[in-house]
Amino acid sequence: MIPDKARAPVADRPKVPAADQTLRILTFLAHQRGPVAAQTIASQLDLPRSSVYHLLAAMESHGFVVHLEGDRRWGLGTAAFELAGGYARQEPLARLGRPIVAQLADRAGESAHLAVMTGRDVLYIVEERAPRRPALITDVGVRLPAHLTATGRAMLAALPREQVRALFPDAASLSTQRTGHGPGRPAELRELLRQTRAAGHASEDGEVTLGFRSVGVAVRDHADWPAAAIAVTWPEDAAPDPERLAALAADAAAELSRRIGRR
């Protein structure tokens, strides 16, 4: 489906053609399930193919799109994720998510948090600590490598595989470790995300902080895109039922998805 703004009649468009076309392309890409060919963009938006290529090249230089050469397709880049993080920092998602995360912490009896993707990292925007539980590293404003966290893995598992390859193309992109555990090669990450999709939730065990475990579930928006993720974290020696916590996190994620407009 093409958003109404992307379809706007020529007479209704601003008198800055390049800016207008750039924003229409970004809006179109944001509503796709995965990367698409430049020809598809041109035909769907009724734009000259040459203009589309020039604009995509400019956006690629700034990180807003990535070109998957082998597939000859274009997808959103890390700078687009930065925009999503900027939106989150301006509070709407945090305001909507805060009462849901607080309720989750009460129901679970464990600490809960909400995070968004920003490049290869997750950014924590809501943190709710359960009574008598220690402080966690996942405080508001903290960034952590997405491939190590339950929230990051939940969102990565919901992304198109081509997008994950663009974010983590080689071992160097996975080199950041905290406890010496976690995927170190793209193939290991792909297998981990396959397991996450099969389970319906992500998990991590001591890869962020030794002695702590987490489960996480993606929050999907109206385009089925992972806008955020909700997770529960607990000390290893507390020994709750991980499946119960995952189900509670899934309920919370579904409620936040509904509140941000997913039908």
Contacts in CASP RR format, 6 or more apart in sequence:
PFRMAT RR
TARGET T0000
AUTHOR 0000-0000-0000
METHOD contacts of the structure
MODEL  1
MIPDKARAPVADRPKVPAADQTLRILTFLAHQRGPVAAQTIASQLDLPRS
SVYHLLAAMESHGFVVHLEGDRRWGLGTAAFELAGGYARQEPLARLGRPI
VAQLADRAGESAHLAVMTGRDVLYIVEERAPRRPALITDVGVRLPAHLTA
TGRAMLAALPREQVRALFPDAASLSTQRTGHGPGRPAELRELLRQTRAAG
HASEDGEVTLGFRSVGVAVRDHADWPAAAIAVTWPEDAAPDPERLAALAA
DAAAELSRRIGRR
1 31 0 8 1.000
2 28 0 8 1.000
2 31 0 8 1.000
2 44 0 8 1.000
2 45 0 8 1.000
3 27 0 8 1.000
3 28 0 8 1.000
3 31 0 8 1.000
5 24 0 8 1.000
5 27 0 8 1.000
6 24 0 8 1.000
6 27 0 8 1.000
6 28 0 8 1.000
6 31 0 8 1.000
6 44 0 8 1.000
6 45 0 8 1.000
8 24 0 8 1.000
13 20 0 8 1.000
14 20 0 8 1.000
18 55 0 8 1.000
21 45 0 8 1.000
21 47 0 8 1.000
21 51 0 8 1.000
21 52 0 8 1.000
21 55 0 8 1.000
22 55 0 8 1.000
22 58 0 8 1.000
22 59 0 8 1.000
24 45 0 8 1.000
24 47 0 8 1.000
25 41 0 8 1.000
25 45 0 8 1.000
25 47 0 8 1.000
25 52 0 8 1.000
25 55 0 8 1.000
25 56 0 8 1.000
25 59 0 8 1.000
26 59 0 8 1.000
26 64 0 8 1.000
26 65 0 8 1.000
26 76 0 8 1.000
26 80 0 8 1.000
28 41 0 8 1.000
28 44 0 8 1.000
28 45 0 8 1.000
29 35 0 8 1.000
29 36 0 8 1.000
29 41 0 8 1.000
29 65 0 8 1.000
29 74 0 8 1.000
29 75 0 8 1.000
29 76 0 8 1.000
29 80 0 8 1.000
30 76 0 8 1.000
30 80 0 8 1.000
30 223 0 8 1.000
30 225 0 8 1.000
31 223 0 8 1.000
32 75 0 8 1.000
33 160 0 8 1.000
33 224 0 8 1.000
34 73 0 8 1.000
34 75 0 8 1.000
34 160 0 8 1.000
34 162 0 8 1.000
34 163 0 8 1.000
35 66 0 8 1.000
35 68 0 8 1.000
35 71 0 8 1.000
35 73 0 8 1.000
35 74 0 8 1.000
35 75 0 8 1.000
35 160 0 8 1.000
35 162 0 8 1.000
35 163 0 8 1.000
36 73 0 8 1.000
36 74 0 8 1.000
36 75 0 8 1.000
37 72 0 8 1.000
37 73 0 8 1.000
37 74 0 8 1.000
38 49 0 8 1.000
38 52 0 8 1.000
38 53 0 8 1.000
38 56 0 8 1.000
38 72 0 8 1.000
38 74 0 8 1.000
39 49 0 8 1.000
41 47 0 8 1.000
41 52 0 8 1.000
41 56 0 8 1.000
41 74 0 8 1.000
42 48 0 8 1.000
42 49 0 8 1.000
42 51 0 8 1.000
42 52 0 8 1.000
45 52 0 8 1.000
56 65 0 8 1.000
56 67 0 8 1.000
56 74 0 8 1.000
59 65 0 8 1.000
60 66 0 8 1.000
60 67 0 8 1.000
62 79 0 8 1.000
63 77 0 8 1.000
63 78 0 8 1.000
63 79 0 8 1.000
63 80 0 8 1.000
64 76 0 8 1.000
64 77 0 8 1.000
64 79 0 8 1.000
64 80 0 8 1.000
65 74 0 8 1.000
65 75 0 8 1.000
65 76 0 8 1.000
65 77 0 8 1.000
65 80 0 8 1.000
66 74 0 8 1.000
66 75 0 8 1.000
66 76 0 8 1.000
66 77 0 8 1.000
66 166 0 8 1.000
67 73 0 8 1.000
67 74 0 8 1.000
67 75 0 8 1.000
68 74 0 8 1.000
68 75 0 8 1.000
68 162 0 8 1.000
68 165 0 8 1.000
68 166 0 8 1.000
71 162 0 8 1.000
73 162 0 8 1.000
75 162 0 8 1.000
75 163 0 8 1.000
75 166 0 8 1.000
76 163 0 8 1.000
77 166 0 8 1.000
78 119 0 8 1.000
78 120 0 8 1.000
78 167 0 8 1.000
81 117 0 8 1.000
81 118 0 8 1.000
81 119 0 8 1.000
82 118 0 8 1.000
82 119 0 8 1.000
84 116 0 8 1.000
84 117 0 8 1.000
84 118 0 8 1.000
84 227 0 8 1.000
85 116 0 8 1.000
85 117 0 8 1.000
85 118 0 8 1.000
85 123 0 8 1.000
86 118 0 8 1.000
87 93 0 8 1.000
88 94 0 8 1.000
88 116 0 8 1.000
88 123 0 8 1.000
88 125 0 8 1.000
88 228 0 8 1.000
89 123 0 8 1.000
89 125 0 8 1.000
93 114 0 8 1.000
93 116 0 8 1.000
93 125 0 8 1.000
93 227 0 8 1.000
93 228 0 8 1.000
93 260 0 8 1.000
94 114 0 8 1.000
94 125 0 8 1.000
94 126 0 8 1.000
96 256 0 8 1.000
96 259 0 8 1.000
96 260 0 8 1.000
97 114 0 8 1.000
97 126 0 8 1.000
97 256 0 8 1.000
97 259 0 8 1.000
98 114 0 8 1.000
98 126 0 8 1.000
98 128 0 8 1.000
100 114 0 8 1.000
100 230 0 8 1.000
100 252 0 8 1.000
100 255 0 8 1.000
100 256 0 8 1.000
100 259 0 8 1.000
101 112 0 8 1.000
101 113 0 8 1.000
101 114 0 8 1.000
101 126 0 8 1.000
101 127 0 8 1.000
101 128 0 8 1.000
101 230 0 8 1.000
101 252 0 8 1.000
102 112 0 8 1.000
102 128 0 8 1.000
103 252 0 8 1.000
104 112 0 8 1.000
104 128 0 8 1.000
104 230 0 8 1.000
104 232 0 8 1.000
104 248 0 8 1.000
104 249 0 8 1.000
104 251 0 8 1.000
104 252 0 8 1.000
105 111 0 8 1.000
105 112 0 8 1.000
105 128 0 8 1.000
105 129 0 8 1.000
105 130 0 8 1.000
105 232 0 8 1.000
107 248 0 8 1.000
108 130 0 8 1.000
108 232 0 8 1.000
108 240 0 8 1.000
108 245 0 8 1.000
108 248 0 8 1.000
108 249 0 8 1.000
109 130 0 8 1.000
109 131 0 8 1.000
109 133 0 8 1.000
109 240 0 8 1.000
110 130 0 8 1.000
110 133 0 8 1.000
110 232 0 8 1.000
110 233 0 8 1.000
110 234 0 8 1.000
110 238 0 8 1.000
110 240 0 8 1.000
110 245 0 8 1.000
111 127 0 8 1.000
111 128 0 8 1.000
111 129 0 8 1.000
111 130 0 8 1.000
111 133 0 8 1.000
111 136 0 8 1.000
111 138 0 8 1.000
111 232 0 8 1.000
111 233 0 8 1.000
111 234 0 8 1.000
112 128 0 8 1.000
112 130 0 8 1.000
112 230 0 8 1.000
112 231 0 8 1.000
112 232 0 8 1.000
112 233 0 8 1.000
112 249 0 8 1.000
112 252 0 8 1.000
113 124 0 8 1.000
113 126 0 8 1.000
113 127 0 8 1.000
113 128 0 8 1.000
113 136 0 8 1.000
113 138 0 8 1.000
113 151 0 8 1.000
113 230 0 8 1.000
113 231 0 8 1.000
113 233 0 8 1.000
114 124 0 8 1.000
114 125 0 8 1.000
114 126 0 8 1.000
114 151 0 8 1.000
114 219 0 8 1.000
114 228 0 8 1.000
114 229 0 8 1.000
114 230 0 8 1.000
114 256 0 8 1.000
115 122 0 8 1.000
115 123 0 8 1.000
115 124 0 8 1.000
115 125 0 8 1.000
115 138 0 8 1.000
115 149 0 8 1.000
115 151 0 8 1.000
115 152 0 8 1.000
115 228 0 8 1.000
115 229 0 8 1.000
115 231 0 8 1.000
116 122 0 8 1.000
116 123 0 8 1.000
116 125 0 8 1.000
116 227 0 8 1.000
116 228 0 8 1.000
116 229 0 8 1.000
117 123 0 8 1.000
117 146 0 8 1.000
117 152 0 8 1.000
117 155 0 8 1.000
117 226 0 8 1.000
118 143 0 8 1.000
119 146 0 8 1.000
119 167 0 8 1.000
120 145 0 8 1.000
120 146 0 8 1.000
120 147 0 8 1.000
120 167 0 8 1.000
120 168 0 8 1.000
120 173 0 8 1.000
121 143 0 8 1.000
121 144 0 8 1.000
121 145 0 8 1.000
121 146 0 8 1.000
122 143 0 8 1.000
122 144 0 8 1.000
122 145 0 8 1.000
122 146 0 8 1.000
122 149 0 8 1.000
122 151 0 8 1.000
122 152 0 8 1.000
122 155 0 8 1.000
122 229 0 8 1.000
123 141 0 8 1.000
123 142 0 8 1.000
123 143 0 8 1.000
124 138 0 8 1.000
124 139 0 8 1.000
124 140 0 8 1.000
124 141 0 8 1.000
124 142 0 8 1.000
124 143 0 8 1.000
124 144 0 8 1.000
124 151 0 8 1.000
125 140 0 8 1.000
125 141 0 8 1.000
125 228 0 8 1.000
126 140 0 8 1.000
127 136 0 8 1.000
127 138 0 8 1.000
127 139 0 8 1.000
127 140 0 8 1.000
129 135 0 8 1.000
129 136 0 8 1.000
133 234 0 8 1.000
133 235 0 8 1.000
134 235 0 8 1.000
136 209 0 8 1.000
136 212 0 8 1.000
136 233 0 8 1.000
137 144 0 8 1.000
137 208 0 8 1.000
137 209 0 8 1.000
138 144 0 8 1.000
138 149 0 8 1.000
138 208 0 8 1.000
138 231 0 8 1.000
138 233 0 8 1.000
144 178 0 8 1.000
144 208 0 8 1.000
145 176 0 8 1.000
145 178 0 8 1.000
146 152 0 8 1.000
146 153 0 8 1.000
146 155 0 8 1.000
146 156 0 8 1.000
146 167 0 8 1.000
147 153 0 8 1.000
147 156 0 8 1.000
147 168 0 8 1.000
147 174 0 8 1.000
147 182 0 8 1.000
147 183 0 8 1.000
147 189 0 8 1.000
147 192 0 8 1.000
148 176 0 8 1.000
148 177 0 8 1.000
148 178 0 8 1.000
148 182 0 8 1.000
148 204 0 8 1.000
148 207 0 8 1.000
148 208 0 8 1.000
149 204 0 8 1.000
149 207 0 8 1.000
149 208 0 8 1.000
149 214 0 8 1.000
149 231 0 8 1.000
150 201 0 8 1.000
150 202 0 8 1.000
150 203 0 8 1.000
150 204 0 8 1.000
150 214 0 8 1.000
150 215 0 8 1.000
150 216 0 8 1.000
150 229 0 8 1.000
150 231 0 8 1.000
150 233 0 8 1.000
151 202 0 8 1.000
151 214 0 8 1.000
151 216 0 8 1.000
151 228 0 8 1.000
151 229 0 8 1.000
151 230 0 8 1.000
151 231 0 8 1.000
152 202 0 8 1.000
152 229 0 8 1.000
153 192 0 8 1.000
153 193 0 8 1.000
153 196 0 8 1.000
153 202 0 8 1.000
153 203 0 8 1.000
153 204 0 8 1.000
153 216 0 8 1.000
154 196 0 8 1.000
154 201 0 8 1.000
154 202 0 8 1.000
154 216 0 8 1.000
154 217 0 8 1.000
154 218 0 8 1.000
154 226 0 8 1.000
154 229 0 8 1.000
154 231 0 8 1.000
155 218 0 8 1.000
155 226 0 8 1.000
155 228 0 8 1.000
155 229 0 8 1.000
156 164 0 8 1.000
156 167 0 8 1.000
156 189 0 8 1.000
156 193 0 8 1.000
156 196 0 8 1.000
157 193 0 8 1.000
157 196 0 8 1.000
157 197 0 8 1.000
157 202 0 8 1.000
157 218 0 8 1.000
158 218 0 8 1.000
158 220 0 8 1.000
158 224 0 8 1.000
158 225 0 8 1.000
158 226 0 8 1.000
159 226 0 8 1.000
161 190 0 8 1.000
164 189 0 8 1.000
164 190 0 8 1.000
164 193 0 8 1.000
165 186 0 8 1.000
167 173 0 8 1.000
168 174 0 8 1.000
168 186 0 8 1.000
168 189 0 8 1.000
169 186 0 8 1.000
170 186 0 8 1.000
171 184 0 8 1.000
171 185 0 8 1.000
171 186 0 8 1.000
173 186 0 8 1.000
174 183 0 8 1.000
174 184 0 8 1.000
174 185 0 8 1.000
174 186 0 8 1.000
174 188 0 8 1.000
174 189 0 8 1.000
175 184 0 8 1.000
177 184 0 8 1.000
178 207 0 8 1.000
178 208 0 8 1.000
178 209 0 8 1.000
179 206 0 8 1.000
179 207 0 8 1.000
179 208 0 8 1.000
179 209 0 8 1.000
179 210 0 8 1.000
180 207 0 8 1.000
181 205 0 8 1.000
181 206 0 8 1.000
181 207 0 8 1.000
182 188 0 8 1.000
182 207 0 8 1.000
183 189 0 8 1.000
183 192 0 8 1.000
196 202 0 8 1.000
196 203 0 8 1.000
199 246 0 8 1.000
200 217 0 8 1.000
200 246 0 8 1.000
200 250 0 8 1.000
201 215 0 8 1.000
201 216 0 8 1.000
201 217 0 8 1.000
201 246 0 8 1.000
201 249 0 8 1.000
201 250 0 8 1.000
202 215 0 8 1.000
202 216 0 8 1.000
202 217 0 8 1.000
202 229 0 8 1.000
202 231 0 8 1.000
203 213 0 8 1.000
203 214 0 8 1.000
203 215 0 8 1.000
203 216 0 8 1.000
203 242 0 8 1.000
203 246 0 8 1.000
204 213 0 8 1.000
204 214 0 8 1.000
205 213 0 8 1.000
205 236 0 8 1.000
206 212 0 8 1.000
206 213 0 8 1.000
206 236 0 8 1.000
208 214 0 8 1.000
211 235 0 8 1.000
211 236 0 8 1.000
211 237 0 8 1.000
212 233 0 8 1.000
212 234 0 8 1.000
212 235 0 8 1.000
212 236 0 8 1.000
213 233 0 8 1.000
213 234 0 8 1.000
213 236 0 8 1.000
213 242 0 8 1.000
214 231 0 8 1.000
214 232 0 8 1.000
214 233 0 8 1.000
214 234 0 8 1.000
215 231 0 8 1.000
215 232 0 8 1.000
215 242 0 8 1.000
215 245 0 8 1.000
215 246 0 8 1.000
215 249 0 8 1.000
216 229 0 8 1.000
216 230 0 8 1.000
216 231 0 8 1.000
216 232 0 8 1.000
216 246 0 8 1.000
216 249 0 8 1.000
216 253 0 8 1.000
217 229 0 8 1.000
217 230 0 8 1.000
217 231 0 8 1.000
217 246 0 8 1.000
217 249 0 8 1.000
217 250 0 8 1.000
217 252 0 8 1.000
217 253 0 8 1.000
218 226 0 8 1.000
218 228 0 8 1.000
218 229 0 8 1.000
218 253 0 8 1.000
219 226 0 8 1.000
219 227 0 8 1.000
219 228 0 8 1.000
219 229 0 8 1.000
219 230 0 8 1.000
219 253 0 8 1.000
219 256 0 8 1.000
219 257 0 8 1.000
219 260 0 8 1.000
220 226 0 8 1.000
220 227 0 8 1.000
220 253 0 8 1.000
220 257 0 8 1.000
220 262 0 8 1.000
221 227 0 8 1.000
221 257 0 8 1.000
221 260 0 8 1.000
221 261 0 8 1.000
221 262 0 8 1.000
222 260 0 8 1.000
222 261 0 8 1.000
222 262 0 8 1.000
222 263 0 8 1.000
224 262 0 8 1.000
227 257 0 8 1.000
227 260 0 8 1.000
228 256 0 8 1.000
229 253 0 8 1.000
230 249 0 8 1.000
230 252 0 8 1.000
230 253 0 8 1.000
230 256 0 8 1.000
231 249 0 8 1.000
232 245 0 8 1.000
232 246 0 8 1.000
232 248 0 8 1.000
232 249 0 8 1.000
234 240 0 8 1.000
234 245 0 8 1.000
END
